[in-house]
Amino acid sequence: MQMTNVIINFRRHLKRRNYSAHTIKYYLNILKQFVIWLDVPLEQTTDRKIDAYIDYLHTKRMQPASINCYLAVVRVFCAYLKFEEEIKLINPVKTGRRLRVPKPLPRALREDQIDRFFDVIKSKRDWAMFRLMLRCGLRVEEVADLTLGAIDLKHSRLMVLNGKGRKDRVVYISEDAADALDVYLRLRRHCRMKKVFLVEKGDYKGKPISVRGIQKRIEYYAKKSGITVCCHRLRHTMATQLLNAEAEVETIQDLLGHNWITTTQRYCKVSNVKVQRDYFKAMRVILSQSENEKIQLPQISDTIGVATNTERR
């Protein structure tokens, strides 16, 4: 089996299935690392060899979630060889073979932390970028890819085109985010670039800012403000705030672009304000009922006492 030719065919297979360029690159990179590590023909790879591969990935200090991704790619590749290339082999990565992964809850910012973070931002561009993440729940890639044609300030909404999973969705813009975006758009109105957010300094001035460029900006402001924050934490904060304001989980799911409602329901465990409100509301009812029962008990006792005296007479 010519591994190079097979991997090229696998790449074409992924393209036919409409995988994104980023995903294809990610898959091929994992396969390259696996093939380099493997010291036996792929057809002779066993589950024990996969155990050794997992141990090797552990030595590289990889997280369980990343190791699971590596295993999934190897399993998909072996399935392709078996069913598409008709190569006789037993898939060494069994279905369901994965490491246990911790599931930390999303961490949202408090209102005072949000204020401290935005207080250190002086750039109109950066203020608009991070307000969109906070108020619209945009991913960092979606902010970097945002175009002028996708913005409709008149109706306070914007289109997220080719989001995660190549899905489009409509999100709505709050007043403060719309104002910040409008201020920035006025500053760059003479630029013909379709992308909204552009580099402001250096050799790439006027070019679209990259995902890494946005991440570096938030790292700079996080250090300056002393707040532990990243782009995705702003998205978490938006979801938690909506839930605390009693928005429906299904609405939050649509705004965030989640495939599964269970992903959005994780925020229900974080929404302490709503839990606190429901808890104390229920407790007031319970305590009120308890007090009413205590008031009624002496009256019942007195009635029983009167009845007993009457019987004795």
Summary of the structure (lengths in Angstrom):
residues: 313
radius of gyration: 28.8
end to end distance: 108.5
largest distance: 109.8
contacts: 825
relative contact order: 0.08
helix: 64%
strand: 4%
